[in-house]
Amino acid sequence: MAQKRAFNEGKRHFKKNKKQKASVVEGSNEDVLLADVRRLLKETKLAGSQEDKAELPAHHSEIELDIHSLSSTGDGLAHKDGQVYVVPFTAPGDTITAKVFKHVPEESYTLTDFLSVKHPSPHRTETPRCPYFTQCSGCQFQHLPYAYQLEHKKTIVEKAYANFSNLPASSIPVVGETIGSPLQYGYRTKLTPHFDGPPGGRRDNRQGKKVTWGEVPAIGFMKKGTRKTMDIEECPIGTESVQRGLRRERERVKQNISQYQRGATLLLRESTERVEKDAQTKDEDEDVVVEDMGDHIHRKTCITDNKATSTEYVDNFRFDNPAGAFFQNNNSILPLITQYIRDNILGPASTPTTTNPSTTTTSKPQIKNLIDAYCGSGFFTIALSATFTHTIGIDIAAQSIASARHNADLNSLPANSTTFLAADANDLFASIPTSDSSSSNDGGASFAPEETVVVIDPPRKGCDAGFIRQLLRFGPARVVYVSCNVHTQARDVGWLVGDGGSGLADEEGLPVRGLYEIESLRGFDFFPMTGHVEGVAVLRRKRNPEAGGVGGGGGEGEGRNGAGNREAEEVAGKGKPAPVDGQDIPSASGLDAPAGEQSSTSTAAAT
């Protein structure tokens, strides 16, 4: 049996065998950082400031650096002697001292630890509220004013589409200003701190011995740049009820540590009970947070059982979910994103002509139907239901569909207008009744593509090529793409929009041309103080009947049943090839941040 590598006690592991280096995952932090590094190297070379390569500083040595810009990962970037240095917790204009811990010579960049500020940037104006800032990997921007954070997140969206969409600049509209969160602190309704097992604990478990704890372990999140867990007593981005839950759970673990045979991850999930003001109120204990909502009161508590039911209220809709399941973690911004989608999902309003006010300048068919293709527990399907005649949520996970149907019942939505379907991953749209469909699953509604919008909110890895091909075959009039990873979103939108050179191929390996054009792009700040931004892209079907597709083309108003489909099939799927360009998963911090929130057991099953 091969000998296992010794436990590293929180120290960094770097593989010595470079030949076995793993490939970079598309859209990952490493991939995104690499794009920013290459961009900075190119800019400095074009500006004539490319220095001759000097000998790289020794590992663990200290180095003084001037921060040039912020990367899309939230780290500062400095350029010195032909090498880019990546420094967390900095701002453009800072002069700082950092400690070198890893060189990546083949890509001319170096990873460092932040040590101190020698000369602060004019952007460094805020006093961090967290005592662990610059050590905990959960937040990156507590030293920056919020307006600056929002402006930076706009550039993240811009660079994502420039670097990952494979689209020409002419196909990418001006990115809108980032929509900020009403709460910048105290917004996270879920945290997942953890603690590690004792040294030798794994060996004792294998040998059937009782694990011995010499002391209470650190309970918290990951230290930046390491696998070491920091002891965290408070987290100011968590809601008040979650922070109270953290204090309670820390004490419980301390009192019961001998019962654990290994390390564990703790669940802290806020749940809300709505109480009428004139009703008998309960005697509140110290773990209950009471919020006056006008006509009623919200009693907020922290759930720690993964199998318990948590309740959220958004836009006066109620959502019940297993506490350990995925649901968006910043309730304060959810009404803003649902209103934005309502305002933009139908497209620009038709305007009356000057000669006859009773007529309009467009014959665009009215969007009557919504399909939520990654519906999860039904958030978008339910929250947007009043805007459409019929809404359908699709998911390949039966448990998600059960939760979605339960939530529809809780909100008294009629079954003949709001339905949910568990669909086959290989043909998600087969169950959708169109004008020529005989399906009666939805009570007789017809989801003609030219009258339908599809909302997609996939996991962090984005959509797979099979789903994009299915979406292009169905060919809805509009698509709204919500994403927690704007870089994989940019890749997928490139597939939906591109002319065949974006890398998407059909089942026969031939390039696929997109059907859509981008109407608008905008970021939403779901996670203030961090480098994450949620992206919303609104797409409309091209008017050109030869725009492309997979086994179906057509212009706006011509879905898979449209008149242009046969001709477009020849253009897109069978014609001449076009050139081709190149658990919840825990986050690095353990905060259960966007890096892990959108994971799913299915390829097309997440809220």
C-alpha positions as CSV (number, residue, x, y, z in Angstrom):
1,M,0.0,0.0,0.0
2,A,1.3,3.4,-0.9
3,Q,2.4,5.6,2.1
4,K,0.0,8.5,2.7
5,R,1.5,12.0,2.9
6,A,1.8,13.3,6.4
7,F,-0.8,15.8,7.7
8,N,0.6,19.3,7.0
9,E,-0.7,21.0,10.2
10,G,-2.1,23.9,8.1
11,K,1.1,24.6,6.1
12,R,1.1,25.0,2.4
13,H,1.5,22.1,0.1
14,F,3.2,22.7,-3.2
15,K,3.8,19.7,-5.5
16,K,7.5,19.3,-6.3
17,N,6.7,17.2,-9.5
18,K,5.9,20.0,-12.0
19,K,5.2,17.4,-14.6
20,Q,2.1,16.4,-12.7
21,K,0.7,19.9,-12.4
22,A,-3.0,19.9,-12.7
23,S,-4.6,21.9,-15.5
24,V,-6.3,25.2,-14.7
25,V,-10.1,24.8,-14.4
26,E,-11.9,27.2,-16.7
27,G,-13.4,30.1,-14.9
28,S,-11.7,29.3,-11.6
29,N,-9.9,31.9,-9.5
30,E,-6.6,30.7,-10.9
31,D,-7.8,31.0,-14.5
32,V,-9.2,34.5,-13.8
33,L,-6.1,35.7,-12.0
34,L,-3.9,34.4,-14.9
35,A,-5.9,36.4,-17.4
36,D,-5.3,39.6,-15.3
37,V,-1.6,38.8,-14.9
38,R,-1.2,38.4,-18.7
39,R,-3.2,41.6,-19.3
40,L,-0.9,43.6,-17.0
41,L,2.2,42.2,-18.5
42,K,1.0,43.1,-21.9
43,E,0.0,46.6,-20.8
44,T,3.4,47.3,-19.2
45,K,5.2,46.0,-22.3
46,L,3.1,48.2,-24.6
47,A,3.7,51.2,-22.4
48,G,7.5,50.6,-22.7
49,S,7.9,50.0,-19.0
50,Q,8.8,46.3,-19.3
51,E,11.9,45.9,-17.2
52,D,14.6,43.3,-17.8
53,K,14.1,40.1,-15.9
54,A,15.9,40.1,-12.5
55,E,16.6,37.3,-10.2
56,L,13.4,36.4,-8.3
57,P,13.4,37.2,-4.6
58,A,13.9,34.2,-2.2
59,H,10.9,32.4,-0.7
60,H,9.8,34.0,2.6
61,S,11.8,37.2,1.8
62,E,10.1,40.6,2.2
63,I,9.7,42.9,-0.7
64,E,8.4,46.5,-1.1
65,L,5.8,46.9,-3.9
66,D,3.6,49.6,-5.5
67,I,0.1,48.3,-6.2
68,H,-0.9,49.0,-9.8
69,S,-4.5,47.6,-9.9
70,L,-7.0,45.2,-8.4
71,S,-7.5,41.8,-10.0
72,S,-10.9,40.2,-10.6
73,T,-10.1,37.9,-7.7
74,G,-9.9,40.9,-5.3
75,D,-6.1,40.8,-4.9
76,G,-3.8,43.7,-5.6
77,L,-1.4,43.5,-8.6
78,A,2.1,45.0,-8.6
79,H,4.7,45.0,-11.4
80,K,8.4,44.9,-10.7
81,D,11.5,43.7,-12.6
82,G,9.3,42.0,-15.3
83,Q,7.3,40.0,-12.7
84,V,3.7,40.5,-11.5
85,Y,3.2,40.2,-7.7
86,V,-0.2,39.3,-6.3
87,V,-0.9,40.9,-2.9
88,P,-4.2,40.5,-1.0
89,F,-5.9,43.2,1.1
90,T,-4.4,46.1,-0.9
91,A,-5.6,49.0,-3.0
92,P,-4.3,50.7,-6.2
93,G,-1.8,53.3,-5.1
94,D,-0.6,51.5,-2.0
95,T,3.0,51.1,-1.3
96,I,3.2,47.9,0.8
97,T,5.5,45.3,2.3
98,A,4.8,41.7,1.3
99,K,6.3,38.3,1.9
100,V,7.0,36.0,-1.0
101,F,5.6,32.5,-0.8
102,K,5.3,31.1,-4.3
103,H,6.7,31.9,-7.7
104,V,5.0,30.8,-10.9
105,P,7.9,31.5,-13.3
106,E,6.3,30.1,-16.4
107,E,3.6,32.8,-16.1
108,S,5.8,35.5,-14.6
109,Y,3.9,36.1,-11.4
110,T,4.5,35.6,-7.7
111,L,2.0,35.0,-4.8
112,T,2.7,36.9,-1.7
113,D,1.3,37.5,1.8
114,F,0.4,41.1,2.8
115,L,2.5,42.4,5.7
116,S,2.0,46.1,6.1
117,V,1.3,49.4,4.4
118,K,4.1,51.9,4.0
119,H,2.3,54.6,2.1
120,P,-1.5,54.2,1.9
121,S,-3.5,54.7,-1.3
122,P,-6.1,57.5,-1.4
123,H,-8.6,54.7,-1.9
124,R,-7.8,53.2,1.5
125,T,-10.2,55.2,3.5
126,E,-12.3,52.7,5.6
127,T,-11.6,51.2,8.9
128,P,-12.3,47.4,8.7
129,R,-15.0,46.3,11.2
130,C,-13.6,42.8,11.4
131,P,-10.6,42.1,13.8
132,Y,-9.5,39.3,11.5
133,F,-9.4,41.3,8.3
134,T,-6.0,40.7,6.4
135,Q,-5.9,37.2,7.9
136,C,-9.3,35.6,7.2
137,S,-9.8,34.8,3.6
138,G,-13.6,35.6,3.7
139,C,-13.4,39.4,2.9
140,Q,-11.1,41.3,0.6
141,F,-12.4,44.9,0.6
142,Q,-13.2,46.1,4.1
143,H,-10.6,48.9,3.7
144,L,-12.2,50.3,0.6
145,P,-15.3,52.7,0.4
146,Y,-18.4,50.9,-0.9
147,A,-18.7,53.1,-4.0
148,Y,-15.2,52.1,-5.0
149,Q,-16.1,48.4,-4.5
150,L,-19.1,48.7,-6.8
151,E,-17.0,50.5,-9.5
152,H,-14.4,47.7,-9.3
153,K,-17.1,45.0,-9.6
154,K,-18.2,46.7,-12.8
155,T,-14.7,46.2,-14.2
156,I,-14.9,42.5,-13.2
157,V,-17.9,42.1,-15.5
158,E,-16.2,44.1,-18.3
159,K,-13.0,42.0,-18.1
160,A,-14.9,38.7,-17.9
161,Y,-16.5,39.4,-21.2
162,A,-13.3,40.7,-22.7
163,N,-11.3,37.6,-21.6
164,F,-13.8,34.7,-21.7
165,S,-16.7,35.4,-24.1
166,N,-14.7,35.1,-27.4
167,L,-16.9,37.8,-28.7
168,P,-15.8,41.0,-30.6
169,A,-16.1,44.2,-28.6
170,S,-18.9,45.3,-31.0
171,S,-21.1,42.5,-29.6
172,I,-20.7,43.5,-26.0
173,P,-22.8,46.4,-24.8
174,V,-21.6,48.9,-22.2
175,V,-21.8,47.3,-18.8
176,G,-24.3,49.0,-16.4
177,E,-23.4,50.3,-13.0
178,T,-23.3,47.7,-10.3
179,I,-26.4,47.5,-8.2
180,G,-25.3,47.7,-4.6
181,S,-26.6,45.7,-1.6
182,P,-28.9,47.6,0.8
183,L,-26.8,46.0,3.6
184,Q,-23.0,46.1,3.4
185,Y,-22.5,44.3,6.7
186,G,-24.9,41.9,8.6
187,Y,-26.3,40.5,5.4
188,R,-25.2,36.9,5.2
189,T,-28.0,34.5,6.3
190,K,-25.8,31.5,6.2
191,L,-22.3,30.7,7.5
192,T,-20.5,27.4,7.8
193,P,-17.5,27.6,10.2
194,H,-15.6,24.5,10.8
195,F,-12.9,22.9,13.0
196,D,-10.2,20.3,12.3
197,G,-9.6,17.0,14.0
198,P,-6.7,16.7,16.5
199,P,-3.2,15.7,15.4
200,G,-3.2,11.9,15.1
201,G,-6.9,11.7,15.0
202,R,-7.1,10.0,11.6
203,R,-4.6,7.4,12.7
204,D,-6.6,6.7,15.9
205,N,-9.8,6.3,13.9
206,R,-8.2,3.8,11.5
207,Q,-6.9,1.8,14.5
208,G,-10.3,1.9,16.2
209,K,-9.0,4.0,19.1
210,K,-10.9,6.8,20.8
211,V,-9.8,10.2,19.5
212,T,-8.2,12.3,22.2
213,W,-8.5,16.1,22.1
214,G,-5.7,17.9,23.9
215,E,-7.5,21.2,23.6
216,V,-10.5,22.8,22.0
217,P,-9.6,23.4,18.3
218,A,-9.8,26.6,16.4
219,I,-13.4,27.1,15.2
220,G,-13.8,29.4,12.2
221,F,-12.7,30.0,8.6
222,M,-9.5,29.5,6.6
223,K,-6.5,31.7,6.9
224,K,-5.7,33.4,3.7
225,G,-3.3,31.4,1.5
226,T,-3.2,28.4,3.8
227,R,-5.3,25.4,4.8
228,K,-5.1,26.4,8.4
229,T,-8.3,27.2,10.3
230,M,-8.5,30.5,12.2
231,D,-10.4,30.8,15.4
232,I,-13.2,33.3,14.6
233,E,-15.4,34.5,17.4
234,E,-17.5,36.9,15.3
235,C,-18.2,37.6,11.6
236,P,-19.6,41.1,11.0
237,I,-21.0,40.2,7.5
238,G,-23.3,37.6,9.1
239,T,-26.8,38.7,10.2
240,E,-27.4,39.3,13.9
241,S,-29.2,36.0,14.4
242,V,-26.4,34.1,12.6
243,Q,-23.8,35.8,14.8
244,R,-25.7,34.8,17.9
245,G,-25.8,31.3,16.6
246,L,-22.0,31.3,16.1
247,R,-21.5,32.2,19.7
248,R,-23.9,29.5,20.8
249,E,-22.3,26.8,18.6
250,R,-18.8,27.7,19.7
251,E,-19.8,27.2,23.3
252,R,-21.6,23.9,22.5
253,V,-18.6,22.5,20.7
254,K,-16.3,23.6,23.6
255,Q,-18.5,21.7,26.1
256,N,-18.9,18.6,23.9
257,I,-15.6,18.3,22.1
258,S,-14.9,14.9,23.5
259,Q,-17.9,13.5,21.6
260,Y,-16.4,14.3,18.2
261,Q,-14.2,11.7,16.5
262,R,-13.1,14.0,13.8
263,G,-13.3,17.7,12.7
264,A,-16.7,19.0,11.6
265,T,-18.5,21.8,9.6
266,L,-21.1,23.7,11.5
267,L,-24.3,25.0,9.9
268,L,-25.6,28.5,10.8
269,R,-28.7,29.3,8.8
270,E,-31.1,32.2,9.6
271,S,-34.9,31.3,9.6
272,T,-37.7,33.8,9.9
273,E,-41.1,33.5,11.5
274,R,-43.7,36.1,10.5
275,V,-46.0,37.2,13.2
276,E,-49.0,39.6,13.0
277,K,-48.6,42.6,15.3
278,D,-51.9,42.2,16.9
279,A,-51.2,38.5,17.7
280,Q,-50.0,37.2,21.0
281,T,-46.2,37.6,21.0
282,K,-43.9,35.0,22.5
283,D,-41.5,35.7,25.4
284,E,-38.3,36.3,23.4
285,D,-35.1,34.7,24.5
286,E,-31.6,36.0,23.8
287,D,-31.3,33.9,20.6
288,V,-34.3,35.6,18.9
289,V,-33.8,38.8,16.8
290,V,-37.1,40.7,16.4
291,E,-37.5,43.1,13.4
292,D,-40.5,45.4,13.0
293,M,-41.7,45.1,9.4
294,G,-44.7,47.5,9.6
295,D,-47.8,45.3,9.5
296,H,-46.0,42.4,11.1
297,I,-43.0,41.3,13.0
298,H,-40.2,39.0,11.9
299,R,-38.7,36.7,14.5
300,K,-35.3,35.6,13.3
301,T,-33.5,32.6,14.8
302,C,-30.4,30.5,13.8
303,I,-30.9,26.9,12.7
304,T,-28.0,24.5,13.1
305,D,-29.7,21.2,11.9
306,N,-29.1,20.5,8.2
307,K,-32.4,18.6,8.0
308,A,-34.5,21.3,9.7
309,T,-36.7,23.7,7.6
310,S,-35.6,27.3,7.2
311,T,-38.1,30.0,6.1
312,E,-37.3,33.1,4.1
313,Y,-39.5,36.0,3.0
314,V,-38.7,37.8,-0.3
315,D,-41.2,40.2,-2.0
316,N,-43.8,38.9,0.5
317,F,-43.3,35.4,-0.9
318,R,-42.5,32.7,1.6
319,F,-39.8,30.1,0.8
320,D,-39.3,27.0,2.9
321,N,-36.2,24.9,2.3
322,P,-34.0,22.3,4.1
323,A,-31.7,24.4,6.2
324,G,-28.6,22.7,4.6
325,A,-29.9,23.3,1.0
326,F,-28.9,26.1,-1.3
327,F,-30.7,29.4,-1.1
328,Q,-29.4,32.9,-1.8
329,N,-27.5,34.2,1.2
330,N,-28.2,38.0,1.0
331,N,-32.0,38.5,1.3
332,S,-31.6,42.3,1.3
333,I,-30.7,42.4,-2.4
334,L,-33.1,39.8,-3.7
335,P,-36.1,42.2,-4.1
336,L,-33.8,44.4,-6.3
337,I,-32.7,41.7,-8.6
338,T,-36.3,40.3,-9.0
339,Q,-37.5,43.9,-9.8
340,Y,-34.7,44.4,-12.3
341,I,-35.6,41.2,-14.1
342,R,-39.3,42.2,-14.2
343,D,-38.3,45.6,-15.6
344,N,-36.0,44.1,-18.3
345,I,-37.3,40.7,-19.0
346,L,-40.0,41.8,-21.5
347,G,-37.6,44.1,-23.4
348,P,-38.0,47.8,-24.2
349,A,-41.6,49.0,-24.3
350,S,-43.1,49.6,-27.7
351,T,-43.5,53.3,-28.5
352,P,-46.5,54.7,-30.4
353,T,-46.0,56.1,-34.0
354,T,-46.2,59.8,-34.6
355,T,-48.9,59.3,-37.2
356,N,-51.2,57.0,-35.3
357,P,-50.8,56.8,-31.5
358,S,-52.9,53.6,-31.5
359,T,-50.2,51.7,-33.3
360,T,-46.6,51.0,-32.5
361,T,-43.3,50.9,-34.4
362,T,-42.7,47.2,-33.6
363,S,-44.6,44.0,-34.1
364,K,-42.7,42.1,-31.5
365,P,-44.8,39.3,-30.0
366,Q,-45.7,39.7,-26.4
367,I,-43.7,37.6,-23.9
368,K,-46.4,35.6,-22.0
369,N,-44.4,32.7,-20.6
370,L,-41.4,32.1,-18.4
371,I,-39.3,29.0,-18.1
372,D,-36.9,28.8,-15.1
373,A,-34.4,26.2,-16.3
374,Y,-32.4,25.8,-13.1
375,C,-35.3,26.3,-10.8
376,G,-34.1,24.6,-7.6
377,S,-36.7,25.4,-4.9
378,G,-38.5,27.8,-7.2
379,F,-37.3,31.2,-6.3
380,F,-37.4,32.9,-9.7
381,T,-40.4,30.9,-10.9
382,I,-42.4,32.0,-7.9
383,A,-41.1,35.5,-7.5
384,L,-41.7,36.4,-11.2
385,S,-45.0,34.4,-11.6
386,A,-47.3,37.5,-11.5
387,T,-45.5,38.9,-14.6
388,F,-46.5,36.1,-16.9
389,T,-49.6,34.1,-17.9
390,H,-47.7,30.8,-17.3
391,T,-44.5,29.9,-15.6
392,I,-42.7,26.6,-15.5
393,G,-39.7,25.6,-13.3
394,I,-37.5,22.8,-14.5
395,D,-34.9,20.8,-12.5
396,I,-33.5,17.4,-12.9
397,A,-33.4,16.9,-9.0
398,A,-36.7,15.5,-7.8
399,Q,-36.1,16.8,-4.3
400,S,-35.7,20.4,-5.6
401,I,-39.0,20.0,-7.6
402,A,-40.7,18.8,-4.4
403,S,-39.5,21.9,-2.5
404,A,-40.6,24.1,-5.4
405,R,-44.1,22.7,-5.5
406,H,-44.4,23.1,-1.7
407,N,-43.3,26.7,-2.0
408,A,-45.9,27.3,-4.7
409,D,-48.6,25.9,-2.5
410,L,-47.4,28.1,0.4
411,N,-47.9,31.2,-1.8
412,S,-51.3,30.0,-3.1
413,L,-50.1,30.0,-6.7
414,P,-52.7,28.3,-9.0
415,A,-51.4,25.0,-10.4
416,N,-52.7,25.8,-13.9
417,S,-50.4,28.8,-14.2
418,T,-47.3,27.9,-12.1
419,T,-46.0,24.4,-12.5
420,F,-42.8,22.5,-11.9
421,L,-41.3,19.6,-13.8
422,A,-38.6,17.1,-13.1
423,A,-36.9,16.7,-16.5
424,D,-34.4,14.4,-18.1
425,A,-31.0,16.1,-18.2
426,N,-30.5,14.9,-21.8
427,D,-33.7,16.7,-23.0
428,L,-34.7,19.3,-20.5
429,F,-37.2,21.0,-22.9
430,A,-38.9,17.9,-24.1
431,S,-41.6,18.3,-21.5
432,I,-42.4,21.9,-22.4
433,P,-45.6,22.1,-24.4
434,T,-45.3,24.3,-27.5
435,S,-47.8,25.1,-30.1
436,D,-47.5,21.7,-31.8
437,S,-47.1,19.8,-28.5
438,S,-49.7,17.3,-27.2
439,S,-48.4,17.5,-23.6
440,S,-50.9,18.4,-21.0
441,N,-48.6,18.6,-17.9
442,D,-49.3,22.3,-17.6
443,G,-53.0,22.4,-17.9
444,G,-53.1,23.1,-21.6
445,A,-50.7,26.1,-21.7
446,S,-48.7,26.6,-24.9
447,F,-45.0,27.8,-24.4
448,A,-44.4,28.9,-28.0
449,P,-40.7,30.0,-28.1
450,E,-41.6,33.3,-29.6
451,E,-43.7,34.1,-26.6
452,T,-41.3,32.7,-24.0
453,V,-38.4,33.9,-21.9
454,V,-36.0,31.4,-20.3
455,V,-34.3,32.4,-17.0
456,I,-31.1,30.4,-16.1
457,D,-29.2,30.6,-12.9
458,P,-26.7,27.7,-13.0
459,P,-24.0,26.6,-10.6
460,R,-20.7,28.3,-10.5
461,K,-19.2,26.1,-13.2
462,G,-21.9,27.5,-15.6
463,C,-23.9,25.6,-18.2
464,D,-22.5,22.7,-20.0
465,A,-22.4,22.6,-23.8
466,G,-25.3,20.1,-23.9
467,F,-27.7,22.4,-22.1
468,I,-26.7,25.4,-24.4
469,R,-27.4,23.3,-27.5
470,Q,-30.8,22.4,-26.1
471,L,-31.5,26.0,-25.3
472,L,-30.6,27.0,-28.9
473,R,-32.8,24.3,-30.3
474,F,-35.8,25.5,-28.2
475,G,-35.0,29.1,-29.3
476,P,-37.0,31.3,-26.9
477,A,-37.4,35.0,-27.8
478,R,-35.4,36.1,-24.7
479,V,-32.9,34.7,-22.2
480,V,-32.0,36.1,-18.8
481,Y,-28.8,34.6,-17.5
482,V,-28.1,35.1,-13.8
483,S,-24.7,33.9,-12.5
484,C,-22.5,33.8,-9.5
485,N,-19.5,33.5,-11.8
486,V,-19.4,36.1,-14.5
487,H,-16.5,34.4,-16.1
488,T,-18.3,31.1,-16.9
489,Q,-21.3,33.3,-17.7
490,A,-19.3,35.2,-20.3
491,R,-18.2,31.9,-21.9
492,D,-21.8,30.6,-22.1
493,V,-23.1,33.9,-23.4
494,G,-20.4,33.8,-26.0
495,W,-21.8,30.4,-27.1
496,L,-25.4,31.8,-27.3
497,V,-24.3,35.0,-29.2
498,G,-21.2,34.0,-31.2
499,D,-20.9,33.4,-34.9
500,G,-19.5,29.9,-34.7
501,G,-16.0,30.8,-33.4
502,S,-16.8,30.6,-29.7
503,G,-15.9,27.0,-29.3
504,L,-19.4,25.4,-29.1
505,A,-19.9,22.4,-31.4
506,D,-22.9,20.2,-32.2
507,E,-23.0,16.4,-31.7
508,E,-21.1,15.9,-35.0
509,G,-18.3,18.3,-34.0
510,L,-19.4,21.2,-36.3
511,P,-19.3,24.8,-35.0
512,V,-22.6,26.1,-33.7
513,R,-23.6,29.7,-34.3
514,G,-25.6,31.6,-31.7
515,L,-29.1,32.9,-32.0
516,Y,-28.9,35.9,-29.7
517,E,-27.5,39.4,-29.1
518,I,-26.8,40.9,-25.7
519,E,-29.3,43.6,-24.7
520,S,-27.8,44.5,-21.3
521,L,-25.1,43.4,-18.8
522,R,-25.0,44.4,-15.2
523,G,-23.5,43.3,-11.9
524,F,-25.3,42.9,-8.6
525,D,-23.3,43.0,-5.3
526,F,-24.6,40.0,-3.4
527,F,-21.5,39.8,-1.3
528,P,-20.2,43.2,-0.2
529,M,-16.7,43.4,1.2
530,T,-15.7,40.5,-1.0
531,G,-14.4,40.2,-4.6
532,H,-17.5,38.3,-5.8
533,V,-20.1,39.9,-8.1
534,E,-23.3,38.4,-9.5
535,G,-23.9,39.0,-13.2
536,V,-27.2,39.4,-15.0
537,A,-27.2,39.3,-18.8
538,V,-30.4,39.9,-20.8
539,L,-30.3,38.4,-24.3
540,R,-32.8,38.9,-27.2
541,R,-33.2,36.7,-30.3
542,K,-31.5,38.1,-33.4
543,R,-33.8,39.4,-36.1
544,N,-31.7,37.7,-38.8
545,P,-33.4,34.5,-39.8
546,E,-30.0,33.0,-40.6
547,A,-28.5,33.8,-37.2
548,G,-27.8,30.2,-36.3
549,G,-28.7,27.7,-33.7
550,V,-28.7,23.9,-33.4
551,G,-31.3,22.2,-35.5
552,G,-33.3,25.4,-35.4
553,G,-32.7,29.1,-36.2
554,G,-35.0,31.8,-37.1
555,G,-35.3,35.4,-36.3
556,E,-37.1,37.0,-33.4
557,G,-40.5,35.4,-33.0
558,E,-39.4,32.3,-34.8
559,G,-38.7,29.5,-32.3
560,R,-38.1,25.9,-32.9
561,N,-41.4,25.9,-34.8
562,G,-40.5,29.1,-36.7
563,A,-40.3,29.4,-40.5
564,G,-36.6,30.0,-40.5
565,N,-35.6,26.7,-38.8
566,R,-34.9,24.5,-41.7
567,E,-32.6,27.1,-43.4
568,A,-30.9,27.9,-40.1
569,E,-30.3,24.2,-39.4
570,E,-28.3,24.0,-42.6
571,V,-26.4,27.1,-41.7
572,A,-25.7,26.1,-38.0
573,G,-25.7,22.4,-37.8
574,K,-25.0,21.0,-41.2
575,G,-23.2,23.7,-43.1
576,K,-19.5,24.6,-43.6
577,P,-17.4,24.7,-40.5
578,A,-16.4,28.1,-39.1
579,P,-13.1,28.8,-37.4
580,V,-13.0,27.9,-33.7
581,D,-11.1,29.9,-31.1
582,G,-9.7,28.7,-28.5
583,Q,-21.5,19.1,-1.3
584,D,-21.8,22.4,-1.4
585,I,-18.2,22.8,-2.5
586,P,-16.5,24.7,0.4
587,S,-15.1,28.1,-0.4
588,A,-11.5,28.9,0.3
589,S,-12.5,30.7,3.5
590,G,-15.1,28.2,4.7
591,L,-17.7,31.0,4.7
592,D,-19.8,29.0,2.3
593,A,-19.4,31.9,-0.1
594,P,-20.4,31.9,-3.8
595,A,-17.5,29.6,-4.7
596,G,-19.5,26.8,-3.1
597,E,-23.1,28.0,-2.8
598,Q,-24.1,27.1,-6.3
599,S,-22.9,23.5,-6.3
600,S,-25.4,20.9,-7.1
601,T,-25.7,17.1,-7.4
602,S,-26.9,17.6,-10.9
603,T,-25.7,19.2,-14.1
604,A,-28.7,21.4,-14.4
605,A,-30.1,21.7,-10.9
606,A,-29.5,24.8,-8.8
607,T,-31.5,27.9,-7.9
